[in-house]
């Protein structure tokens, strides 16, 4: 038997003979192997324990290999998929690759060729992971972000400082902020900066599931506990054992499950749905919400004791409108990524596009900015993104009388400097920090505007 690293392979095929035969051969070569009869079952297996690589048939009932590849790409980014099929036409191969398949083999499978494909898929995955880590390090260096988070505004610097302080601890963290501000990214950064970085980081969006499904997703269930429960299933707490569990939109959890969640935080034990056996877990919990949980407590919709258990350490994510000098940094970061993904050469933004980006209030925050830049990158016909490429509407009066489009860059700069100075009580040092300019530059501009700098901030 050859000494292979313990690579976990998920084999998916509706033909039992082909599935079991491939499973046996892979086990003999030292791989850890799980199997599924179709795409639906494969997703269930992946939820229980994420595979390192998936080998799937193309034509299957309920969910075929193409749909499975797309689902895996969306839910488990980085997991390579190898499609094996008797239908060796070019169209199927192209479709499989578009859905994220790493390789394409035709039945009957040459086992040596399959081994090479698996090993190469793992190598390519590792290269991608390493490249992403390097990109994160470069972004962290350039934008002074935490674990690759983009943005260097004073508001984000405060977030990075708190996150770096709490990352090594076990304490439960509550991240609050408007939708789209990057609460999930911050949770991942806290996990990556702490001692559990090599362990699982498991997420669950609490608002996306009905009460009965949410309970099963959190705590798992026993075989026969409800219709369709044909086997025991580990919940998110068990999947995150030794690592971190991130509960997004925790304010949407119904009262009956709030009680069970409180018990897990207090005792670190729970029972699966339909079971009596206590399961003990070691999990760090990070929760996020766009609601004011203290107001929810006052209204009787959220348990006060659970709120205090979650709110051991509180981190507030600022909205994008409060970190304006990050808008262009983020926009350029997104543009570089989407230009690369769409294989387009786009150098940056025109002055009019920059003005439009800065004028918009971004009610959808970073997520809205990301979507706007992606659309612009897809539709742009030249090497620069122009204002017409950006799918955002800016009020004709702009901000406090500055009209965008229509104002010159000098007018926009003056408005930015004067309004920021007004907002910080005339402190040129604070305004310089927020606008990412030197104090002397702001003082020079004020002289041009005929507005003397504050006496305590004169040039030295």
VEXTORLUM-713121 format. One record per residue (C-alpha): residue in three letters; z, y, x. Coordinates in steps of 0.02 Angstrom, whole numbers, plus 32768, in hexadecimal, padded with zeros to 4 digits. Each point is the difference from the previous one (the first is absolute). Last residue first. Layout:
N
+------+------+-------+------+
! rest !   up ! north ! east !
+------+------+-------+------+
!  ALA !    Z !     Y !    X !
...
+------+------+-------+------+
This chain:
460
+------+------+-------+------+
! rest !   up ! north ! east !
+------+------+-------+------+
!  UNK ! 825C !  8E96 ! 810C !
!  UNK ! 7FA1 !  8014 ! 7F60 !
!  UNK ! 8063 !  8048 ! 7F6B !
!  UNK ! 805D !  7F86 ! 7F8F !
!  UNK ! 80A5 !  805B ! 7FE0 !
!  UNK ! 7FA4 !  809C ! 7FCD !
!  UNK ! 7F98 !  7FA4 ! 7F7E !
!  UNK ! 7F45 !  8006 ! 8024 !
!  UNK ! 7FA2 !  80A0 ! 7FD4 !
!  UNK ! 7F7C !  7FF2 ! 7F78 !
!  UNK ! 7F61 !  805F ! 8028 !
!  UNK ! 7F99 !  7F63 ! 7FE2 !
!  UNK ! 7FC8 !  7FFD ! 80B6 !
!  UNK ! 80B6 !  8012 ! 8038 !
!  UNK ! 802D !  7F70 ! 7F8D !
!  UNK ! 7F77 !  7F98 ! 8052 !
!  UNK ! 8049 !  8020 ! 80AE !
!  UNK ! 80AF !  7FD1 ! 7FC3 !
!  UNK ! 7FBC !  7F5E ! 7FB7 !
!  UNK ! 7FA6 !  7FD6 ! 80A2 !
!  UNK ! 809D !  802A ! 8067 !
!  UNK ! 8068 !  7F88 ! 7F98 !
!  UNK ! 7F86 !  7F74 ! 8029 !
!  UNK ! 7FAB !  7FA5 ! 7F71 !
!  UNK ! 8023 !  7F5A ! 7FAA !
!  UNK ! 800B !  8054 ! 7F56 !
!  UNK ! 80B1 !  7FC4 ! 7FD9 !
!  UNK ! 8041 !  801D ! 80B1 !
!  UNK ! 7FAF !  80AB ! 800B !
!  UNK ! 804B !  8030 ! 7F58 !
!  UNK ! 80AE !  7FCC ! 803C !
!  UNK ! 7FEF !  8064 ! 80A1 !
!  UNK ! 7FB4 !  8095 ! 7FA5 !
!  UNK ! 8096 !  8007 ! 7F8B !
!  UNK ! 7FD3 !  8079 ! 7F73 !
!  UNK ! 806B !  7FAE ! 7F79 !
!  UNK ! 7FB3 !  7F54 ! 800E !
!  UNK ! 7F93 !  800B ! 7F64 !
!  UNK ! 7FC7 !  80B2 ! 8026 !
!  UNK ! 7FCB !  7FCA ! 80AE !
!  UNK ! 7FA0 !  7F6E ! 7FB5 !
!  UNK ! 7FA8 !  8073 ! 7F85 !
!  UNK ! 7FD0 !  8078 ! 808B !
!  UNK ! 7FC0 !  7F7B ! 8078 !
!  UNK ! 7F9F !  7F99 ! 7F80 !
!  UNK ! 7FB5 !  809C ! 7FAE !
!  UNK ! 7FC9 !  8042 ! 80A8 !
!  UNK ! 7FB2 !  7F59 ! 802E !
!  UNK ! 7FA3 !  7FF8 ! 7F5A !
!  UNK ! 7FBD !  80AF ! 801B !
!  UNK ! 7FCA !  7FD6 ! 80B2 !
!  UNK ! 7FAD !  7F5E ! 7FC3 !
!  UNK ! 7F98 !  8069 ! 7F87 !
!  UNK ! 8020 !  7FF8 ! 7F46 !
!  UNK ! 7F7F !  7FC9 ! 7F80 !
!  UNK ! 8030 !  7F4C ! 7FDA !
!  UNK ! 8091 !  8017 ! 7FF5 !
!  UNK ! 803D !  80A7 ! 7FBE !
!  UNK ! 80A2 !  8043 ! 804A !
!  UNK ! 805B !  805A ! 7F72 !
!  UNK ! 80AB !  7FAB ! 8007 !
!  UNK ! 7FBB !  7F55 ! 8028 !
!  UNK ! 7F4F !  7FDA ! 7FC8 !
!  UNK ! 7FC4 !  8077 ! 7F7A !
!  UNK ! 7F72 !  7F8B ! 7FD1 !
!  UNK ! 8079 !  7F6D ! 7FF3 !
!  UNK ! 7FCE !  7F72 ! 8073 !
!  UNK ! 7FB0 !  7F61 ! 7FBD !
!  UNK ! 7FF9 !  7F63 ! 806A !
!  UNK ! 7F77 !  7F7E ! 801C !
!  UNK ! 7FD7 !  8038 ! 80B3 !
!  UNK ! 7F47 !  7FEE ! 802A !
!  UNK ! 7FD8 !  80AE ! 7FBE !
!  UNK ! 8075 !  804D ! 8080 !
!  UNK ! 7F9C !  7FB6 ! 8090 !
!  UNK ! 8029 !  7F67 ! 8069 !
!  UNK ! 7FA2 !  800B ! 80A4 !
!  UNK ! 7F83 !  7F89 ! 8052 !
!  UNK ! 7F8C !  8004 ! 7F6B !
!  UNK ! 7FE5 !  7F9E ! 7F60 !
!  UNK ! 80B4 !  7FF6 ! 7FC4 !
!  UNK ! 8018 !  7F8D ! 7F6A !
!  UNK ! 806A !  7F76 ! 804D !
!  UNK ! 8064 !  8074 ! 8071 !
!  UNK ! 8021 !  8078 ! 7F6F !
!  UNK ! 803D !  7F72 ! 7F92 !
!  UNK ! 8075 !  7FC4 ! 808A !
!  UNK ! 803D !  80B2 ! 801F !
!  UNK ! 802D !  8019 ! 7F49 !
!  UNK ! 8057 !  7F57 ! 7FF5 !
!  UNK ! 806B !  8024 ! 8099 !
!  UNK ! 802C !  80AE ! 7FC1 !
!  UNK ! 8034 !  7FB9 ! 7F57 !
!  UNK ! 806C !  7F7D ! 8055 !
!  UNK ! 804F !  8084 ! 8070 !
!  UNK ! 803C !  8068 ! 7F6C !
!  UNK ! 7FC0 !  7FE3 ! 7F4F !
!  UNK ! 802A !  80B4 ! 7FD3 !
!  UNK ! 7F9A !  8036 ! 8099 !
!  UNK ! 8013 !  80BF ! 7FF3 !
!  UNK ! 7F4E !  8024 ! 803A !
!  UNK ! 7FE3 !  809A ! 806A !
!  UNK ! 8010 !  7FAA ! 80A9 !
!  UNK ! 7F7E !  7F7B ! 7FD7 !
!  UNK ! 7F8B !  8083 ! 7FB8 !
!  UNK ! 800E !  806D ! 809B !
!  UNK ! 7FDD !  7F6A ! 806E !
!  UNK ! 7F67 !  7FD6 ! 7F98 !
!  UNK ! 7FC2 !  80B2 ! 8011 !
!  UNK ! 801A !  7FFA ! 80BD !
!  UNK ! 7F99 !  7F60 ! 8008 !
!  UNK ! 805D !  7F5C ! 8017 !
!  UNK ! 7FF8 !  7F7A ! 8088 !
!  UNK ! 7F8B !  7F9E ! 8071 !
!  UNK ! 7FB8 !  7F83 ! 7F86 !
!  UNK ! 7F99 !  7F70 ! 8045 !
!  UNK ! 7FFE !  7F78 ! 7F7B !
!  UNK ! 8028 !  7F47 ! 800A !
!  UNK ! 805C !  8001 ! 7F59 !
!  UNK ! 80A2 !  7FBF ! 804D !
!  UNK ! 7FEE !  8073 ! 8096 !
!  UNK ! 7FE1 !  8099 ! 7F94 !
!  UNK ! 8092 !  7FCB ! 7F94 !
!  UNK ! 8079 !  7FF7 ! 8092 !
!  UNK ! 7FCC !  80A0 ! 8057 !
!  UNK ! 8002 !  805D ! 7F5A !
!  UNK ! 80AF !  7FC2 ! 7FD8 !
!  UNK ! 8046 !  8041 ! 80A5 !
!  UNK ! 7FA2 !  80A4 ! 7FED !
!  UNK ! 8047 !  8019 ! 7F52 !
!  UNK ! 80B0 !  7FD3 ! 803A !
!  UNK ! 7FFE !  8080 ! 808C !
!  UNK ! 7FAD !  807E ! 7F8C !
!  UNK ! 8088 !  7FEE ! 7F7C !
!  UNK ! 8091 !  7FF7 ! 807C !
!  UNK ! 800D !  80BE ! 8012 !
!  UNK ! 8022 !  8003 ! 7F45 !
!  UNK ! 80A0 !  7F9A ! 8003 !
!  UNK ! 8051 !  803D ! 7F5E !
!  UNK ! 7F5C !  7FEC ! 7F9D !
!  UNK ! 7FFB !  7F4B ! 803C !
!  UNK ! 80A0 !  7FD7 ! 7FA3 !
!  UNK ! 8099 !  7FDF ! 806C !
!  UNK ! 8047 !  7F50 ! 800C !
!  UNK ! 80BC !  8003 ! 7FE0 !
!  UNK ! 8066 !  7F81 ! 8062 !
!  UNK ! 80A8 !  7FC5 ! 7FBA !
!  UNK ! 8074 !  7F87 ! 8059 !
!  UNK ! 807F !  7F9F ! 7F99 !
!  UNK ! 7F9F !  802C ! 7F62 !
!  UNK ! 7FDA !  7F4F ! 7FC8 !
!  UNK ! 80B5 !  7FCB ! 7FE8 !
!  UNK ! 802A !  80AA ! 7FB5 !
!  UNK ! 7F72 !  7FEE ! 7F81 !
!  UNK ! 8035 !  7F4E ! 7FD9 !
!  UNK ! 80AF !  803C ! 7FD1 !
!  UNK ! 7FB9 !  808B ! 7F94 !
!  UNK ! 7F90 !  7F8A ! 7F9E !
!  UNK ! 7F5C !  804E ! 7FCC !
!  UNK ! 7FC5 !  8032 ! 7F51 !
!  UNK ! 80A3 !  804F ! 7FC7 !
!  UNK ! 7FBA !  80B2 ! 7FFF !
!  UNK ! 807B !  8036 ! 8088 !
!  UNK ! 7FCA !  7F6B ! 8069 !
!  UNK ! 7F49 !  802E ! 7FE8 !
!  UNK ! 802B !  80B1 ! 8037 !
!  UNK ! 8050 !  7FB9 ! 809F !
!  UNK ! 7F65 !  7F94 ! 8014 !
!  UNK ! 7F8B !  8095 ! 8007 !
!  UNK ! 7F5D !  7F9F ! 7FF3 !
!  UNK ! 7F76 !  7FE8 ! 8081 !
!  UNK ! 8056 !  7F64 ! 803F !
!  UNK ! 8015 !  7F9A ! 809E !
!  UNK ! 8071 !  7F72 ! 8036 !
!  UNK ! 801F !  7FB5 ! 80AC !
!  UNK ! 8067 !  7F61 ! 8002 !
!  UNK ! 8030 !  7FA3 ! 809E !
!  UNK ! 8006 !  7F47 ! 7FDB !
!  UNK ! 8071 !  7F71 ! 8036 !
!  UNK ! 7FFB !  7F86 ! 7F70 !
!  UNK ! 8073 !  7F83 ! 7FAB !
!  UNK ! 7FBA !  7F99 ! 7F6F !
!  UNK ! 807D !  7FC4 ! 7F7E !
!  UNK ! 7FC7 !  7F64 ! 7FA4 !
!  UNK ! 8007 !  800E ! 7F42 !
!  UNK ! 7F47 !  800D ! 7FDA !
!  UNK ! 7F8F !  8039 ! 7F72 !
!  UNK ! 7FD1 !  80A3 ! 8058 !
!  UNK ! 803B !  7FF2 ! 80B4 !
!  UNK ! 80B8 !  8021 ! 8020 !
!  UNK ! 8042 !  808E ! 806C !
!  UNK ! 8061 !  8024 ! 80A1 !
!  UNK ! 8015 !  8095 ! 8073 !
!  UNK ! 80A9 !  8025 ! 7FAE !
!  UNK ! 7FF8 !  80BC ! 7FDE !
!  UNK ! 7F46 !  8022 ! 8013 !
!  UNK ! 7FD4 !  7F5E ! 7FA7 !
!  UNK ! 807A !  802A ! 7F75 !
!  UNK ! 7FB6 !  80AC ! 7FE7 !
!  UNK ! 7F52 !  7FB3 ! 7FEF !
!  UNK ! 8041 !  7F8C ! 7F78 !
!  UNK ! 804A !  8091 ! 7F9C !
!  UNK ! 7F63 !  806A ! 8016 !
!  UNK ! 7F9F !  7F6C ! 7FBA !
!  UNK ! 804D !  8014 ! 7F54 !
!  UNK ! 7FF3 !  80BF ! 800B !
!  UNK ! 7F41 !  8004 ! 8018 !
!  UNK ! 7FB9 !  802B ! 80AE !
!  UNK ! 7F93 !  809C ! 7FF4 !
!  UNK ! 806E !  8067 ! 8075 !
!  UNK ! 7FD7 !  7F85 ! 808B !
!  UNK ! 7F52 !  804C ! 800C !
!  UNK ! 7FDB !  7F9E ! 80A0 !
!  UNK ! 8077 !  7F77 ! 8036 !
!  UNK ! 7FED !  7FDF ! 80BB !
!  UNK ! 8051 !  7F60 ! 803E !
!  UNK ! 8024 !  7FF5 ! 80BB !
!  UNK ! 8016 !  7F6D ! 8075 !
!  UNK ! 8073 !  7F6B ! 801B !
!  UNK ! 7FD8 !  7FBD ! 7F53 !
!  UNK ! 7F6E !  8066 ! 7FBA !
!  UNK ! 7FAD !  7F6B ! 7FA9 !
!  UNK ! 80A8 !  7FD2 ! 7FB4 !
!  UNK ! 8016 !  80AE ! 7FB8 !
!  UNK ! 7F4B !  8004 ! 7FC6 !
!  UNK ! 8014 !  7F64 ! 7F97 !
!  UNK ! 7FE7 !  7F4B ! 8037 !
!  UNK ! 7FA6 !  7F92 ! 7F84 !
!  UNK ! 8035 !  7F54 ! 7FC3 !
!  UNK ! 7F71 !  7FA3 ! 7FAE !
!  UNK ! 7FA3 !  7FEF ! 7F5B !
!  UNK ! 8042 !  80A2 ! 7FB8 !
!  UNK ! 7F75 !  8013 ! 7F7F !
!  UNK ! 8073 !  800E ! 7F6B !
!  UNK ! 80AE !  802E ! 803B !
!  UNK ! 808B !  7FBD ! 806F !
!  UNK ! 7F9E !  7F5E ! 8019 !
!  UNK ! 8005 !  8009 ! 80BE !
!  UNK ! 807F !  807F ! 803A !
!  UNK ! 7FE0 !  80BA ! 800E !
!  UNK ! 7FF7 !  808C ! 807F !
!  UNK ! 807E !  808E ! 8012 !
!  UNK ! 7F98 !  809E ! 8007 !
!  UNK ! 7F5A !  7FC2 ! 7FBD !
!  UNK ! 8055 !  7F98 ! 7F7A !
!  UNK ! 8067 !  8095 ! 7FC4 !
!  UNK ! 7F66 !  8070 ! 8003 !
!  UNK ! 7F9C !  7F83 ! 7F9A !
!  UNK ! 807F !  8001 ! 7F72 !
!  UNK ! 8010 !  80BE ! 8004 !
!  UNK ! 7F45 !  8022 ! 8001 !
!  UNK ! 7FB3 !  802E ! 80A7 !
!  UNK ! 7FAA !  8096 ! 8050 !
!  UNK ! 8096 !  8076 ! 7FFF !
!  UNK ! 8061 !  7F9B ! 8081 !
!  UNK ! 7F7C !  8007 ! 8088 !
!  UNK ! 803B !  7F78 ! 8077 !
!  UNK ! 7FF5 !  7FFE ! 80BD !
!  UNK ! 802F !  7F82 ! 8087 !
!  UNK ! 8012 !  802A ! 80B9 !
!  UNK ! 801F !  7F5A ! 8056 !
!  UNK ! 8050 !  7FF2 ! 80AC !
!  UNK ! 7FC9 !  803B ! 80AC !
!  UNK ! 8031 !  80B4 ! 7FDA !
!  UNK ! 80AF !  7FCE ! 7FC6 !
!  UNK ! 8057 !  805E ! 808F !
!  UNK ! 7FC2 !  80A9 ! 7FC1 !
!  UNK ! 7F6C !  8073 ! 8020 !
!  UNK ! 7F85 !  7F92 ! 7FA1 !
!  UNK ! 8072 !  7FF8 ! 7F68 !
!  UNK ! 8018 !  80BD ! 7FFD !
!  UNK ! 7F44 !  8018 ! 8016 !
!  UNK ! 7FDA !  7F88 ! 7F71 !
!  UNK ! 8075 !  8061 ! 7F8D !
!  UNK ! 7FAE !  80A4 ! 8037 !
!  UNK ! 7F54 !  7FBD ! 7FD5 !
!  UNK ! 8040 !  7FCB ! 7F54 !
!  UNK ! 8047 !  80AD ! 7FDE !
!  UNK ! 7F5B !  8051 ! 802F !
!  UNK ! 7FFB !  809C ! 7F92 !
!  UNK ! 7F8D !  7FB2 ! 7F7D !
!  UNK ! 8079 !  8009 ! 7F6E !
!  UNK ! 8085 !  8085 ! 8016 !
!  UNK ! 8097 !  7FE0 ! 806C !
!  UNK ! 8097 !  7F93 ! 8019 !
!  UNK ! 8029 !  7F7D ! 8084 !
!  UNK ! 80A2 !  7FA0 ! 7FE7 !
!  UNK ! 803C !  7F9D ! 8096 !
!  UNK ! 8079 !  7F6D ! 8006 !
!  UNK ! 8062 !  7FF8 ! 80A2 !
!  UNK ! 7FD7 !  7F7B ! 8081 !
!  UNK ! 7FF3 !  807A ! 808F !
!  UNK ! 7F7E !  800E ! 808C !
!  UNK ! 7F89 !  8066 ! 7F91 !
!  UNK ! 8084 !  807F ! 7FC8 !
!  UNK ! 7FF0 !  807C ! 808F !
!  UNK ! 7F43 !  7FF0 ! 8011 !
!  UNK ! 7FED !  801F ! 7F45 !
!  UNK ! 806D !  809A ! 8005 !
!  UNK ! 7F9D !  804C ! 8090 !
!  UNK ! 7F58 !  7FD2 ! 7FB5 !
!  UNK ! 802C !  8052 ! 7F5A !
!  UNK ! 8038 !  80A0 ! 8057 !
!  UNK ! 7F5F !  8001 ! 8064 !
!  UNK ! 7FA2 !  7FEC ! 7F5C !
!  UNK ! 8041 !  80A5 ! 7FBC !
!  UNK ! 7FE3 !  8056 ! 80A7 !
!  UNK ! 7F49 !  7FCD ! 7FF9 !
!  UNK ! 7FC2 !  7F7C ! 807B !
!  UNK ! 7F9A !  7F8E ! 7F92 !
!  UNK ! 7FBA !  7F50 ! 8008 !
!  UNK ! 8071 !  7F68 ! 7FFA !
!  UNK ! 7FDB !  7F98 ! 809B !
!  UNK ! 80AB !  7FB1 ! 8015 !
!  UNK ! 8057 !  80A8 ! 7FE6 !
!  UNK ! 7F8E !  8097 ! 8017 !
!  UNK ! 7FEE !  8078 ! 8092 !
!  UNK ! 7F4D !  8025 ! 7FCB !
!  UNK ! 7FAC !  7FD9 ! 80A6 !
!  UNK ! 807D !  7F83 ! 8045 !
!  UNK ! 801F !  7FAA ! 7F59 !
!  UNK ! 7F45 !  7FFC ! 7FE1 !
!  UNK ! 7FE4 !  7FB1 ! 80AB !
!  UNK ! 8089 !  7F80 ! 7FE1 !
!  UNK ! 7FB9 !  7FD8 ! 7F54 !
!  UNK ! 7F53 !  7FE9 ! 804A !
!  UNK ! 8049 !  7F89 ! 8082 !
!  UNK ! 8058 !  7F9D ! 7F78 !
!  UNK ! 7F5F !  7FFB ! 7F9D !
!  UNK ! 7FA3 !  7FBC ! 8097 !
!  UNK ! 8085 !  7F7B ! 801B !
!  UNK ! 7FF5 !  7FC9 ! 7F4B !
!  UNK ! 7F42 !  7FFD ! 8006 !
!  UNK ! 8003 !  7F9A ! 80A1 !
!  UNK ! 807C !  7F86 ! 7FB1 !
!  UNK ! 7F90 !  7FEB ! 7F68 !
!  UNK ! 7F68 !  7FE3 ! 806F !
!  UNK ! 805D !  7F7A ! 8061 !
!  UNK ! 803A !  7FAC ! 7F5E !
!  UNK ! 7F4E !  8000 ! 7FBD !
!  UNK ! 7FC0 !  7FBD ! 80A6 !
!  UNK ! 807B !  7F6E ! 7FF8 !
!  UNK ! 7FD2 !  7FD9 ! 7F4D !
!  UNK ! 7F44 !  8009 ! 8022 !
!  UNK ! 8011 !  7F91 ! 809B !
!  UNK ! 8061 !  7F81 ! 7F9B !
!  UNK ! 7F7D !  8005 ! 7F77 !
!  UNK ! 7F75 !  7FE1 ! 807F !
!  UNK ! 805E !  7F6A ! 8043 !
!  UNK ! 8013 !  7FC1 ! 7F4E !
!  UNK ! 7F46 !  800A ! 7FD8 !
!  UNK ! 800B !  801D ! 7F47 !
!  UNK ! 7F8A !  7FA5 ! 7F8A !
!  UNK ! 7FF5 !  8082 ! 7FBC !
!  UNK ! 7FCC !  80AD ! 803C !
!  UNK ! 806F !  807A ! 805F !
!  UNK ! 801B !  80BD ! 7FEC !
!  UNK ! 8074 !  806B ! 8068 !
!  UNK ! 807A !  8092 ! 7FF1 !
!  UNK ! 7FF1 !  8016 ! 7F45 !
!  UNK ! 8029 !  80B1 ! 7FC7 !
!  UNK ! 7FB0 !  800B ! 7F55 !
!  UNK ! 7F61 !  8042 ! 804F !
!  UNK ! 7FFC !  7F67 ! 8071 !
!  UNK ! 8006 !  7F8C ! 7F6A !
!  UNK ! 7F74 !  805E ! 7FA9 !
!  UNK ! 7F94 !  7FF7 ! 809C !
!  UNK ! 801C !  7F44 ! 8012 !
!  UNK ! 7FE0 !  7FE2 ! 7F47 !
!  UNK ! 7F5C !  805F ! 800B !
!  UNK ! 7FCB !  7FA5 ! 809F !
!  UNK ! 8005 !  7F56 ! 7FAC !
!  UNK ! 806D !  7F71 ! 803C !
!  UNK ! 8045 !  7FC4 ! 7F5A !
!  UNK ! 8061 !  7F6B ! 803F !
!  UNK ! 808F !  8074 ! 8027 !
!  UNK ! 8084 !  8031 ! 8080 !
!  UNK ! 803D !  80B4 ! 8005 !
!  UNK ! 8075 !  8035 ! 808D !
!  UNK ! 807E !  8088 ! 7FD2 !
!  UNK ! 8064 !  8067 ! 807D !
!  UNK ! 80A9 !  804B ! 7FCB !
!  UNK ! 7FFC !  80B5 ! 803D !
!  UNK ! 8028 !  8055 ! 7F5C !
!  UNK ! 8061 !  7F8B ! 7F8E !
!  UNK ! 7FF2 !  8045 ! 7F50 !
!  UNK ! 7F55 !  8053 ! 7FFF !
!  UNK ! 7FA9 !  7F8B ! 807C !
!  UNK ! 8051 !  7F6A ! 7FAB !
!  UNK ! 7FBE !  8039 ! 7F57 !
!  UNK ! 7F50 !  801A ! 8045 !
!  UNK ! 7FFE !  7F56 ! 8056 !
!  UNK ! 803E !  7FAE ! 7F60 !
!  UNK ! 7F77 !  8052 ! 7F9C !
!  UNK ! 7F7D !  7FBB ! 8076 !
!  UNK ! 8052 !  7F55 ! 800B !
!  UNK ! 7FFD !  7FE2 ! 7F45 !
!  UNK ! 8089 !  801C ! 7F81 !
!  UNK ! 801A !  7F96 ! 7F62 !
!  UNK ! 7F8D !  7F74 ! 803D !
!  UNK ! 7FBF !  7FF4 ! 80B3 !
!  UNK ! 7F5D !  8026 ! 805D !
!  UNK ! 8021 !  804F ! 80AB !
!  UNK ! 8079 !  7F88 ! 8055 !
!  UNK ! 808C !  8051 ! 8062 !
!  UNK ! 804A !  8000 ! 80AE !
!  UNK ! 808B !  8084 ! 8007 !
!  UNK ! 804F !  803E ! 80A2 !
!  UNK ! 80AF !  8032 ! 8038 !
!  UNK ! 8048 !  7FD2 ! 7F57 !
!  UNK ! 807E !  8069 ! 7F9E !
!  UNK ! 808F !  7F9B ! 7FBA !
!  UNK ! 802E !  7FF5 ! 7F48 !
!  UNK ! 7F85 !  8087 ! 7FCE !
!  UNK ! 7F77 !  7FA7 ! 8062 !
!  UNK ! 8021 !  7F60 ! 7F9E !
!  UNK ! 7FF2 !  805F ! 7F5B !
!  UNK ! 7F5F !  8053 ! 803B !
!  UNK ! 7FBA !  7F54 ! 802C !
!  UNK ! 802C !  7FBE ! 7F53 !
!  UNK ! 7F94 !  8085 ! 7FB0 !
!  UNK ! 7F75 !  7FE5 ! 807F !
!  UNK ! 7FF0 !  7F46 ! 7FE1 !
!  UNK ! 8049 !  7F55 ! 802C !
!  UNK ! 807D !  803E ! 8082 !
!  UNK ! 8037 !  7FC4 ! 80AA !
!  UNK ! 8082 !  8020 ! 8087 !
!  UNK ! 7FE8 !  7FD6 ! 80B8 !
!  UNK ! 8062 !  801D ! 80A1 !
!  UNK ! 7F82 !  7FE3 ! 808B !
!  UNK ! 801D !  7F82 ! 808A !
!  UNK ! 7F55 !  7FAE ! 800E !
!  UNK ! 8038 !  7F6C ! 7F98 !
!  UNK ! 8037 !  8079 ! 7F78 !
!  UNK ! 7F50 !  8049 ! 7FFB !
!  UNK ! 7FB2 !  7F55 ! 7FEA !
!  UNK ! 807A !  7FD2 ! 7F75 !
!  UNK ! 7FE1 !  80A3 ! 7F9F !
!  UNK ! 7F44 !  7FEC ! 8010 !
!  UNK ! 800A !  7F53 ! 7FB3 !
!  UNK ! 8079 !  803A ! 7F78 !
!  UNK ! 7F8D !  808D ! 7FC8 !
!  UNK ! 7F5E !  7F9F ! 800B !
!  UNK ! 8049 !  7F71 ! 7F9B !
!  UNK ! 8054 !  8073 ! 7F80 !
!  UNK ! 7F62 !  8062 ! 7FDB !
!  UNK ! 803D !  80A8 ! 7FBB !
!  UNK ! 800E !  8047 ! 80B0 !
!  UNK ! 8079 !  807C ! 8052 !
!  UNK ! 804C !  7FD9 ! 80AB !
!  UNK ! 808A !  8079 ! 8039 !
!  UNK ! 8017 !  7FFC ! 80BC !
!  UNK ! 80A3 !  802E ! 8059 !
!  UNK ! 7FE9 !  800E ! 80BC !
!  UNK ! 808B !  7FB0 ! 8066 !
!  UNK ! 7FB3 !  8013 ! 80AB !
!  UNK ! 7F94 !  7F69 ! 8029 !
!  UNK ! 8038 !  7F76 ! 8077 !
!  UNK ! 7F78 !  7F7C ! 7FED !
!  UNK ! 802F !  7F57 ! 7FB8 !
+------+------+-------+------+
